[in-house]
Amino acid sequence: MNIESIETYPVAIPLKKPFKTALRTVTVAESIYVKVTCDDGTVGWGEAPPTHVITGESLFSIKETIEHILKSAILGMTLLERENVFYTLHKATVGNTSAKAAIDIALHDCFAKKCGLPLYQLLGGSLSSLETDYTVSVNSPEEMAEDAAEYIQNGFKVLKIKVGKDDMETDIARIQAIRNEIGSEATIRLDANQGWTAKEAIYAIRRMEELSLNVELVEQPVKAHDIEGLKQVTDNTNTLIMADESIFSPDDARRVLATRSADLLNIKLMKAGGIHRALQINKLAESFGVECMVGSMIETKLGVTAAAHFAASQRNITRVDFDAPLMLSKDLLNGGIHYDGRHISFSEGSGLGIQHVYYEN
């Protein structure tokens, strides 16, 4: 089962509505699709979106890294020695985690197909379905409240609210407006995307606690490198604090876990460099008694299908954030995961369950 070829294809899908966070605004989901073919004819698919402000990768850099560094490093290697393949993949270049993830996903797709199993069953098989939240982009309090009400009417029970832009009082007003509009039953999670300082985060979170806004968790309140600030927020608030951009590698996770700097971790395949490293991060967190969420960048259904298989395979993954494909104006896959509102199910078939990829726009 030797790796015979690796091909790349750029894709782009307009979003139904601009996606806004403290870091960026996205109107088109761009990605590089990766097709891996083995010498026995097995084909696997992966995806890598450019997320300049988080992974530092562009569409051009992803394609160049795959075509001129990663491909030559692993061509001819056998998937029957997967540890060696993934070691070589990650050693080939520093960083470039999305490029690595695309190949890693395609390799896992190939191996699961060879085994005749859906990937989530091969990896552990903890769950056979999932429920996603839906993200409310950062806008005026009034627009965010309207969007939140629409998503609740569409059957979503958990909302992820983007904050960290403008001032503290505006962020608090955003959550107040949303709570007033949707009531107290829906679960609210906040994502500041590194938009606050530690002092600002503590003030805002304590204020929301005083106002009984019932926020389940706050994700990445401070800059990714500010582990001391992250710990300060965790230690000085009652609300659960989740590390996201602070966690790329198992070493990053160990640093946060050993210092008890966060209550939860958010694992993304595009930060971890794929499923192989993501599994390591989750097991490390589990050993510390810390639950994980799995999220995604603005990816198409291909990348999110891989993330969903990973998430469903592990008991320690208790939350998922897989709404990105629902924000897109079209789907390029035949197969992959299926959405029924907030409910996610898996296609029949082995690997990622993808029958066809429409990569030529």
BABA-110883 format. One line per 10 residues: their letters; for each residue x negated, y negated, z negated of N, C-alpha, C, CB. Coordinates in steps of 0.05 Angstrom, whole numbers. Each point is the difference from the previous one (the first is absolute). Glycine has a CB too. Layout:
<nuzas>
a = X Y Z X Y Z X Y Z X Y Z; ...
</nuzas>
This chain:
<nuzas>
mniesietyp = -17 24 0 17 -24 0 -18 -25 0 37 25 -25; -53 -28 46 -18 -22 2 13 -25 11 -37 33 7; 28 -56 -17 10 -26 10 -11 -5 28 4 -18 -48; 13 18 68 -8 -2 27 1 -29 11 16 47 7; 4 -62 -14 2 -28 10 15 -17 -20 -1 16 47; -5 -42 -46 13 -21 -16 6 -23 18 -24 15 -43; 50 -22 45 8 -21 18 15 -22 -16 3 32 39; -4 -57 -29 13 -22 -14 19 -14 19 -40 -6 -30; 62 -4 19 21 -14 16 11 -24 -16 11 43 24; -14 -67 -14 12 -23 -15 30 -1 4 -42 -25 6
vaiplkkpfk = 57 18 -27 29 -4 2 8 -25 -14 7 50 2; 16 -61 4 10 -24 -13 31 0 1 -41 -26 13; 53 21 -36 29 0 -3 9 -26 -15 2 51 1; 15 -67 11 10 -24 -14 16 8 -25 1 -25 43; -4 9 -64 17 3 -24 28 -12 5 -41 0 -30; 61 10 16 26 -12 1 1 -28 -12 20 46 -1; -36 -50 -20 -2 -25 -15 -28 -3 -10 49 2 -13; -61 -26 13 -27 -3 -10 -4 10 -28 -4 -40 29; -18 54 -33 -7 11 -26 -20 -19 -13 8 48 15; 0 -59 -39 -16 -21 -12 -9 8 -29 24 -35 28
talrtvtvae = -50 32 -33 -10 5 -27 -18 -24 -7 1 50 6; -13 -48 -30 -18 -21 -9 -25 -1 18 17 5 -47; -23 17 61 -24 2 16 3 -6 30 -15 33 -33; 39 -27 44 3 -2 29 29 1 8 -44 22 5; 48 -29 21 26 3 13 -4 18 25 17 -45 -17; 0 65 20 -2 19 22 25 -1 17 -31 30 -27; 29 -33 53 23 1 18 -1 23 19 2 -49 -3; -26 61 7 -3 23 18 -17 21 -14 4 -29 41; 5 54 -42 -16 21 -11 -18 11 21 37 12 -33; -63 -17 31 -20 11 18 -14 23 -13 -6 -45 21
siyvkvtcdd = -2 65 -5 -14 23 -11 -17 13 22 36 8 -33; -54 8 24 -14 19 17 9 28 -6 -40 -31 3; 51 45 17 7 28 -3 -24 17 7 49 -10 10; -53 31 -24 -22 19 5 11 28 6 -31 -28 -30; 20 39 51 8 28 8 -25 17 -2 37 -16 30; -36 36 -47 -22 20 -2 9 26 12 -17 -22 -42; 0 33 59 6 26 13 -23 19 -7 25 -22 38; -17 46 -47 -19 21 -6 -3 19 23 12 -3 -49; -33 19 49 -6 18 22 20 22 4 -47 -10 -7; 65 15 -13 21 20 4 26 -13 10 -21 27 -36
gtvgwgeapp = 20 -53 42 23 -14 11 17 -14 -21 0 33 35; -6 -30 -60 15 -14 -22 -5 -30 2 -3 41 -29; 25 -56 27 -1 -29 2 10 -12 -26 6 1 50; -20 -21 -61 8 -15 -23 0 -30 5 -18 37 -29; 36 -51 14 3 -29 4 -6 -15 -26 34 9 37; -45 -33 -34 -5 -18 -22 4 -29 8 -32 32 -19; 32 -50 0 5 -28 5 -18 -18 -18 47 11 14; -55 -34 -3 -15 -20 -15 9 -28 7 -40 31 -2; 54 -45 -16 8 -28 5 -22 -19 -9 49 13 -5; -53 -35 19 -19 -20 -10 13 -17 -22 -21 -2 46
thvitgeslf = 7 0 -68 10 -16 -23 -24 -17 -9 35 35 -15; -40 -56 29 -24 -16 -4 -4 -9 -29 4 -15 47; 17 7 -60 -2 -12 -27 -2 21 -22 26 -39 17; -24 64 -10 -2 21 -21 -24 19 6 50 -3 -8; -49 16 32 -22 18 6 -23 -13 16 34 37 0; -29 -61 11 -20 -14 15 -3 10 29 -23 -7 -42; 42 24 51 -2 11 26 19 -13 20 -12 43 -21; 3 -45 46 16 -11 22 6 23 19 -21 -46 -4; 39 40 23 6 20 20 -25 8 16 47 -19 4; -63 -1 2 -25 5 15 -20 17 -16 6 -44 24
siketiehil = -9 36 -50 -20 15 -16 8 29 -5 -12 -44 -22; 38 48 18 10 28 -4 -7 17 25 37 -17 -30; -30 7 53 -5 15 25 -30 5 4 42 -20 20; -58 -1 -24 -29 3 4 -12 19 -20 -1 -47 18; 10 46 -43 -11 18 -20 6 29 6 5 -37 -34; 20 42 43 7 27 7 -15 10 24 46 -8 -20; -46 -9 41 -11 8 26 -31 3 -1 39 -23 22; -52 6 -37 -29 -1 1 -15 10 -24 7 -38 30; 7 43 -52 -13 9 -25 12 27 -9 -11 -48 -13; 37 47 7 12 24 -13 3 23 19 25 -31 -30
ksailgmtll = -18 25 55 4 22 19 -26 16 4 34 -28 23; -56 15 -19 -25 15 5 -9 15 -25 -13 -34 34; 21 24 -58 -9 12 -25 13 28 -4 -6 -46 -19; 31 49 28 14 25 -7 8 18 24 17 -25 -39; -21 15 63 7 17 24 -16 26 -1 10 -41 27; 4 63 -22 -13 26 -1 1 14 -26 -30 -16 35; 36 1 -57 2 13 -26 26 16 -2 -26 -37 -21; 27 57 3 23 17 -2 17 -7 -24 -26 36 22; 52 -35 -19 19 -6 -22 1 23 -20 26 -28 31; -39 50 -25 -3 21 -20 -21 -7 -21 13 34 35
erenvfytlh = -27 -56 -31 -19 -11 -20 8 -29 -6 -37 32 16; 61 -35 -25 11 -27 -3 -15 -18 -19 44 20 11; -54 -9 -33 -16 -16 -18 -24 -13 14 14 30 -38; -27 -15 55 -23 -11 15 9 -21 19 -24 43 -5; 47 -39 18 11 -19 20 6 -27 -14 19 38 28; -4 -37 -51 7 -24 -13 -24 -14 -13 46 20 -9; -65 -5 -1 -25 -11 -10 -14 -16 22 -4 38 -34; 2 -26 57 -14 -12 23 16 -25 9 -19 44 14; 45 -42 -14 17 -23 9 -5 -24 -18 34 32 17; -34 -28 -43 -3 -22 -18 -28 -11 -2 38 19 -26
katvgntsak = -58 -2 31 -28 -8 -1 -8 -15 24 -9 40 -28; 24 -38 50 -8 -11 26 -2 -30 0 21 39 21; -5 -53 -38 -1 -29 -1 12 -9 -26 4 -3 50; -13 -20 -59 11 -12 -25 26 -14 7 -47 -7 -19; 66 9 0 26 -14 4 15 12 24 -19 -41 -19; 32 24 35 16 9 23 20 22 -8 -39 -12 30; 53 8 -52 17 21 -11 24 7 17 -15 -15 -45; 26 -5 59 23 7 17 -8 17 24 22 -43 -14; -45 36 26 -10 16 22 -5 29 -9 -21 -41 20; 9 44 -44 -4 27 -10 26 14 -6 -43 -16 -20
aaidialhdc = 63 1 10 25 11 -7 15 12 24 3 -32 -38; -5 17 61 14 10 24 -11 27 8 7 -48 15; -33 52 -15 -12 25 7 7 21 -21 -37 -23 24; 34 16 -49 7 18 -23 28 11 3 -32 -25 -30; 51 7 36 28 8 3 4 20 23 14 -44 -19; -27 38 41 2 17 24 -12 27 -6 -2 -40 30; -20 41 -45 -12 26 -7 18 16 -18 -45 -21 5; 57 8 -24 19 14 -18 24 11 16 -14 -29 -39; 23 13 58 22 8 17 -8 26 15 16 -48 5; -40 48 7 -10 23 14 -1 25 -18 -27 -30 30
fakkcglply = 16 27 -53 -4 23 -18 26 11 -9 -44 -18 -14; 63 1 6 26 9 -8 15 15 22 2 -38 -33; -5 28 58 12 14 23 -13 28 3 9 -45 23; -35 46 -26 -13 26 2 10 20 -21 -40 -24 19; 46 13 -43 10 17 -22 30 6 3 -36 -20 -29; 49 5 47 29 5 4 17 -11 -22 -12 40 25; 3 -62 -39 14 -11 -22 4 -30 3 -18 36 -30; 40 -48 20 1 -29 -2 -22 -9 -18 50 0 7; -61 -23 -1 -24 -9 -15 6 -3 -30 -16 -24 41; 39 14 -48 6 -4 -29 0 27 -15 27 -41 11
qllggslssl = -19 63 2 -1 26 -12 -29 10 -2 46 10 17; -61 -14 3 -28 8 -1 -16 -14 -22 2 9 49; 4 -34 -54 -14 -16 -20 9 5 -28 -7 -34 35; 31 45 -39 10 5 -27 29 5 -2 -36 -28 -15; 52 16 32 29 6 1 16 -7 -24 -13 35 30; 7 -58 -43 15 -7 -24 29 -7 5 -43 -16 -19; 48 1 41 27 -9 7 6 5 29 -3 -35 -35; 29 36 42 7 4 28 15 -25 11 3 50 -8; 1 -70 -9 12 -25 9 -10 -23 -18 41 25 18; -37 -50 -9 -9 -23 -15 21 -22 2 -49 12 9
etdytvsvns = 46 -32 -27 17 -24 2 -19 -24 0 39 22 -24; -35 -40 43 -17 -24 2 14 -24 -11 -22 19 40; 6 -39 -47 10 -27 -7 3 -16 26 -21 2 -46; 28 -28 44 0 -17 23 -12 -27 -10 40 23 22; -57 -35 -5 -15 -24 -7 15 -25 8 -42 26 5; 42 -45 -24 11 -27 5 -24 -19 4 42 10 -27; -45 -20 52 -22 -18 6 2 -26 -16 -3 19 46; -20 -32 -50 0 -25 -16 10 -23 18 -38 17 -29; 59 -29 19 13 -23 14 11 -18 -22 11 27 42; 8 -44 -35 14 -16 -21 16 18 -18 2 -40 32
peemaedaae = 3 32 -57 17 16 -17 27 7 12 -23 -21 -39; 35 2 53 26 5 12 -1 21 22 13 -48 -11; -33 46 28 -2 20 22 -7 28 -11 -14 -37 31; -3 38 -51 -7 25 -12 24 13 -13 -47 -16 -7; 63 0 -6 24 11 -13 19 12 20 -4 -33 -37; 7 19 60 18 10 21 -11 26 12 13 -47 11; -39 48 -7 -13 24 11 4 24 -19 -34 -28 25; 29 22 -51 3 21 -20 28 11 -1 -35 -22 -27; 55 5 29 28 9 0 6 17 24 13 -41 -25; -24 34 48 4 16 24 -12 28 -3 -1 -42 28
yiqngfkvlk = -23 44 -39 -13 26 -3 15 17 -20 -44 -21 11; 54 9 -33 16 15 -19 26 10 13 -19 -27 -38; 32 11 54 24 8 15 -6 23 19 18 -47 -4; -43 48 14 -8 21 18 -7 26 -14 -16 -35 31; 18 35 -58 -3 25 -15 -26 3 -15 29 19 33; -47 -39 -32 -25 2 -14 4 -6 -30 -25 -13 42; 12 29 -59 3 -3 -29 -24 -13 -13 28 40 1; -50 -42 14 -25 -12 -10 -10 -20 19 -12 42 -25; 7 -66 15 -11 -22 17 -28 -8 -9 47 -16 9; -64 13 11 -27 -10 -6 -1 -29 9 -22 47 6
ikvgkddmet = 18 -65 -25 2 -29 5 -28 -12 3 44 -1 -25; -50 -12 47 -25 -13 4 -1 -27 -14 -5 24 44; -15 -28 -60 -4 -26 -14 -30 -7 3 38 9 -33; -47 -29 17 -28 -7 0 -6 -23 20 -11 46 -13; 32 -59 23 -4 -22 18 14 -24 -12 -2 30 41; -10 -54 -37 10 -25 -13 -7 0 -29 38 -3 34; -21 -7 -51 -6 -3 -29 16 21 -16 -9 -49 6; 2 50 -32 12 20 -18 30 -4 -2 -43 3 -25; 51 -28 22 29 -5 -4 17 8 24 -12 -38 -30; 0 35 54 14 8 24 3 31 1 -18 -40 24
diariqairn = -4 54 -32 2 29 -1 21 9 -19 -48 3 12; 49 -15 -36 20 7 -20 28 -6 11 -33 -9 -37; 36 -13 50 26 -8 12 8 21 21 -9 -49 -9; -10 59 24 6 21 20 13 24 -13 -38 -16 28; 26 26 -50 10 24 -13 27 -6 -14 -47 16 -7; 50 -40 -4 26 -7 -12 22 0 21 -24 -28 -35; 18 16 58 20 -1 21 8 28 10 -18 -45 14; -2 62 -12 6 27 9 17 15 -20 -44 1 26; 36 -3 -52 15 14 -21 29 -10 -1 -42 6 -26; 45 -32 29 27 -12 -1 17 11 23 -18 -41 -22
eigseatirl = 5 46 45 14 9 24 7 29 -1 -23 -36 25; 4 53 -34 4 29 2 9 13 -26 -34 0 35; 34 -14 -57 8 12 -26 -23 14 -13 45 4 17; -39 11 -38 -20 11 -18 -7 30 6 15 -32 -34; 1 45 51 -4 29 3 -24 7 18 49 5 -6; -53 -20 27 -22 7 19 -27 -4 -14 29 -14 39; -48 31 -31 -27 -2 -11 -16 -21 17 2 48 -16; -16 -65 2 -17 -21 13 -29 5 -7 38 -33 -2; -55 34 23 -29 1 -4 -11 -25 14 -1 51 -1; -20 -63 -11 -13 -23 11 -27 7 12 24 -29 -33
danqgwtake = -32 15 54 -26 3 12 -11 -27 5 12 44 21; -33 -52 -36 -12 -26 2 -22 -1 21 11 -8 -48; -20 31 58 -21 1 20 -23 -18 -6 35 10 33; -45 -9 -58 -24 -14 -10 5 -30 -2 -28 35 21; 53 -44 -21 6 -29 1 -2 -15 -25 29 12 36; -33 1 -59 -1 -14 -26 -27 3 -13 49 8 -6; -55 -26 -12 -22 4 -18 10 16 -24 -23 -44 14; 5 54 -31 9 15 -23 18 -16 -18 -42 26 2; 35 -51 -7 16 -17 -18 28 -5 13 -42 -22 -19; 42 16 45 26 -4 13 17 24 -1 -22 -33 31
aiyairrmee = 10 57 -27 15 25 0 12 5 -28 -30 18 36; 14 -22 -56 10 4 -27 24 -19 -6 -46 15 -15; 42 -40 22 22 -20 -4 25 9 15 -34 -37 -6; 32 43 32 23 6 16 14 25 -10 -22 -22 39; 7 43 -44 11 26 -9 14 -3 -27 -35 25 26; 22 -39 -45 12 -4 -26 26 -16 2 -45 2 -21; 44 -22 39 24 -17 4 23 17 11 -29 -40 7; 23 57 12 21 18 11 10 20 -20 -21 -6 45; 3 15 -63 9 17 -22 19 -15 -18 -43 26 2; 36 -51 -9 17 -16 -17 28 -5 12 -41 -22 -18
lslnvelveq = 42 20 45 25 -5 14 15 26 6 -21 -40 20; 10 62 -29 13 27 3 6 5 30 20 -4 -47; -39 -1 64 4 5 29 -5 29 7 -14 -47 9; 6 63 -28 -2 29 3 -16 8 24 45 4 -22; -70 -12 22 -20 7 21 -14 26 -9 -7 -49 13; 9 69 5 -12 26 -7 -30 -1 -1 39 22 21; -52 -35 -1 -29 -1 1 -9 -24 17 -2 50 -4; -23 -57 0 -12 -21 16 -25 11 13 19 -37 -30; -21 34 56 -22 12 15 -21 -21 7 32 33 19; -57 -26 -24 -23 -16 7 4 -30 -6 -12 34 35
pvkahdiegl = 14 -41 -60 5 -29 -7 -25 -18 6 32 16 -34; -56 -4 33 -24 -16 2 -18 9 23 1 -8 -50; -22 -6 55 -18 6 22 -11 29 -3 -13 -48 4; 8 61 19 -7 28 0 -25 6 -17 20 4 45; -39 -22 -44 -25 5 -14 1 -6 -30 -23 -11 42; 44 -2 -51 3 -10 -27 11 22 -19 6 -47 17; -22 67 -22 10 22 -17 4 -10 -29 -24 33 30; 6 -50 -39 4 -11 -27 26 -16 -2 -50 -2 -6; 56 -14 26 25 -14 0 24 18 1 -23 -38 23; 21 60 -7 21 20 2 5 12 -27 -12 9 48
kqvtdntntl = -9 -2 -62 3 12 -27 12 -20 -19 -39 29 8; 31 -55 -6 11 -20 -17 31 -2 3 -44 -26 3; 53 27 22 29 -1 5 14 25 -11 -8 -27 41; -4 50 -37 11 25 -10 2 0 -30 -19 24 40; -1 -34 -53 -1 1 -29 18 -21 -13 -46 16 3; 54 -36 12 15 -23 -12 29 -3 10 -44 -22 -5; 54 43 18 28 0 8 12 27 -5 -10 -34 36; 37 35 -38 13 25 -5 8 14 26 17 -18 -42; -16 3 64 8 11 26 -23 17 12 30 -40 8; -23 62 5 -21 17 12 -15 -16 22 28 41 -10
imadesifsp = -54 -37 10 -17 -13 20 -13 21 18 -10 -38 -33; 12 33 59 -10 19 20 -23 -11 15 45 20 4; -67 -5 -1 -23 -8 17 5 9 28 -31 2 -40; 27 -19 59 2 7 29 -26 -7 14 50 -8 -1; -54 -17 9 -24 -7 15 -26 5 -15 28 -34 24; -26 38 -50 -24 6 -16 -9 29 4 15 -33 -33; 2 50 45 -6 28 3 -3 8 29 26 9 -42; -50 -5 51 -6 12 26 -11 28 -3 -9 -46 18; -10 49 -35 -15 25 -2 5 14 -27 -35 -18 31; 26 44 -34 1 12 -26 -16 -15 -21 6 44 23
ddarrvlatr = -29 -56 -14 -16 -16 -19 16 -24 -10 -42 15 23; 56 -28 -5 17 -23 -9 21 10 -20 -6 -22 44; 19 44 -38 20 11 -18 -12 7 -28 25 18 40; -48 -6 -39 -13 8 -26 -6 -25 -17 -20 40 23; 12 -62 -10 -6 -24 -14 25 -12 -14 -38 -9 33; 60 9 -18 25 -11 -11 11 19 -22 10 -22 44; -11 48 -39 11 19 -18 -16 2 -26 17 26 38; -43 -27 -36 -17 3 -24 2 -24 -18 -32 27 26; 39 -50 -15 3 -25 -16 29 -5 -7 -41 -18 21; 59 36 -13 29 -4 -4 9 -28 9 -3 32 -40
sadllniklm = -6 -39 64 6 -27 10 26 -1 15 -48 -7 4; 62 29 0 26 0 13 16 24 -11 -18 -23 42; 44 21 -40 18 22 -9 5 20 22 21 -31 -33; -23 21 58 7 16 24 -19 -6 22 49 1 -14; -52 17 33 -16 -4 24 17 2 25 -41 18 -24; 36 -35 44 12 2 26 -21 11 20 33 -39 -11; -28 62 21 -18 12 20 11 -4 28 -15 35 -34; -3 -45 51 7 -2 29 -21 14 16 24 -45 -8; -15 61 28 -19 14 16 -20 -18 14 35 35 6; -26 -59 2 -17 -18 14 -21 -13 -17 38 -9 30
kaggihralq = -34 9 -56 -21 -9 -18 -18 23 -8 31 -35 -17; -20 58 13 -16 23 -9 -17 12 21 36 9 -33; -29 -14 59 -15 13 21 13 27 8 -41 -22 -15; 67 26 8 14 23 8 9 18 -23 -26 -1 40; 37 24 -34 13 18 -19 -21 13 -18 37 8 32; -60 -2 -22 -21 15 -15 -7 -17 -25 -17 22 42; 10 -47 -38 -7 -17 -23 24 -7 -17 -38 -18 27; 61 15 -14 25 -7 -15 6 22 -21 17 -26 40; -21 51 -32 5 22 -18 -19 -1 -24 15 28 38; -40 -36 -33 -19 -3 -22 8 -22 -19 -36 16 30
inklaesfgv = 45 -39 -20 9 -22 -17 24 9 -17 -17 -33 34; 36 46 -22 24 8 -15 -7 20 -22 27 -7 41; -44 26 -35 -8 20 -21 -16 -13 -22 -1 35 34; -15 -55 -27 -15 -15 -21 20 -15 -18 -40 -4 31; 59 -9 -18 20 -15 -16 16 19 -18 3 -34 36; 4 57 -25 15 20 -15 -15 9 -25 22 15 42; -48 -13 -39 -17 9 -23 0 -21 -22 -28 27 31; 34 -52 -24 2 -21 -20 28 -5 -10 -39 -21 21; 58 37 -10 28 -3 -8 13 -24 13 -11 22 -42; 1 -31 65 10 -24 14 15 9 25 -38 -29 -19
ecmvgsmiet = 63 21 22 15 6 24 -8 -18 23 38 15 -28; -32 -5 53 -7 -15 24 25 -5 17 -46 21 -1; 44 -43 16 19 -5 21 -16 2 26 29 -31 -29; -15 38 51 -12 0 26 14 -20 17 -14 48 -3; -1 -66 16 11 -21 17 -13 1 27 10 -28 -40; -5 7 56 -12 -1 26 -5 -29 7 23 42 15; -38 -47 7 -2 -26 12 24 -4 18 -52 1 -2; 52 -21 19 21 -1 21 -8 19 22 11 -49 -11; -2 74 7 -7 22 18 25 9 15 -37 14 -31; 33 0 53 22 13 13 7 26 -14 -13 -21 44
klgvtaaahf = 33 35 -34 9 25 -13 -22 21 0 47 -11 13; -66 10 4 -21 20 1 -17 -1 -26 -2 -4 50; -9 -19 -57 -16 -2 -24 17 5 -25 -29 -32 23; 54 22 -23 17 4 -24 8 29 -3 16 -48 4; -13 62 18 6 29 -2 -22 14 -14 26 -2 43; -51 -5 -37 -23 13 -13 0 -7 -30 -26 -2 43; 31 -23 -49 1 -8 -29 22 14 -15 -18 -44 13; 41 48 1 23 14 -13 -7 29 -5 32 -31 23; -45 44 -5 -9 28 -5 -18 2 -24 5 10 49; -24 -29 -50 -18 -1 -23 15 -4 -26 -36 -18 29
aasqrnitrv = 54 -2 -29 15 -6 -24 17 23 -10 0 -48 14; 13 61 5 18 22 -7 -15 25 -11 32 -17 34; -57 17 -29 -16 24 -7 -8 0 -29 -16 3 47; 16 -26 -61 -12 -3 -26 19 -8 -21 -42 -12 23; 42 27 -46 19 -6 -22 -6 -27 -13 4 49 -8; -29 -57 8 -8 -25 -14 8 -25 15 -37 24 -20; 46 -21 45 10 -23 15 30 -3 -5 -36 7 36; 43 -28 -50 28 -3 -10 15 -23 14 -16 18 -43; 3 -33 60 13 -23 14 -12 -2 28 8 -24 -44; 9 16 63 -10 -4 27 11 -26 11 -3 50 7
dfdaplmlsk = -12 -62 12 7 -25 13 -4 4 30 -14 -28 -41; 34 39 54 -2 9 28 20 -14 18 -18 44 -16; 23 -70 12 20 -14 15 -10 -12 27 22 -9 -43; -48 10 47 -12 -14 24 14 8 26 -43 -3 -25; 47 29 31 13 7 25 28 -11 3 -27 41 0; 41 -46 -22 27 -11 2 -1 -30 8 15 33 -35; -38 -45 33 -2 -29 7 -6 -3 30 -16 -10 -46; 10 31 60 -9 -1 28 24 1 19 -44 21 -13; 40 -33 37 21 -1 19 4 26 16 -9 -49 3; -11 67 -4 3 25 14 -18 21 -12 12 -24 42
dllnggihyd = -8 49 -35 -15 23 -10 -14 14 23 33 7 -37; -59 -2 34 -16 12 21 -3 31 -3 -24 -43 4; 38 54 -23 -3 29 -5 26 16 6 -34 -11 -34; 30 35 44 21 20 -1 -9 20 -22 13 -6 50; 1 4 -72 -8 17 -23 -11 -18 -22 -10 38 30; -5 -26 -48 -9 -15 -24 22 -1 -21 -31 -27 29; 28 9 -48 20 -2 -21 26 -11 11 -36 -6 -34; 58 12 20 27 -11 7 10 -17 -23 10 41 29; 3 -64 -21 12 -18 -20 30 2 1 -39 -31 4; 51 33 -28 29 -3 -3 3 -21 -23 11 48 16
grhisfsegs = -12 -73 -8 -1 -21 -20 -26 2 -16 50 0 -3; -48 2 -23 -24 2 -17 -11 28 -1 17 -37 -27; -3 57 37 -8 28 -1 -18 7 23 43 11 -24; -65 4 17 -19 9 20 -1 30 0 -27 -42 -5; 29 54 28 -3 29 3 -21 6 21 49 7 -13; -57 18 14 -21 9 18 10 16 23 -31 0 -38; 19 -4 62 7 15 23 -8 29 -3 -5 -41 28; 20 59 -15 -8 27 1 -26 3 17 48 15 -6; -63 5 0 -24 4 16 -25 -4 -17 24 -15 41; -47 23 -31 -25 -1 -15 -13 -27 3 -5 49 6
glgiqhvyye = -16 -53 -22 -15 -26 0 18 -23 -8 -29 18 36; 27 -40 -21 17 -23 -6 28 2 12 -42 -27 -1; 47 48 16 27 4 12 5 -19 23 16 15 -44; -37 -24 58 3 -18 22 0 16 26 -24 -37 -26; 45 33 42 3 14 25 -12 -16 23 41 22 -17; -38 -48 17 -11 -17 22 -6 -28 -10 26 28 33; -46 -40 -22 -8 -27 -7 1 -17 25 -30 16 -38; 46 -38 37 3 -17 23 -20 -24 -4 50 13 7; -75 -9 1 -20 -19 -6 -6 -19 22 -19 32 -30; 31 -29 54 -4 -18 22 23 -20 1 -25 36 25
n = 20 -61 -34 20 -20 -1 5 -13 27 -12 -9 -48
</nuzas>
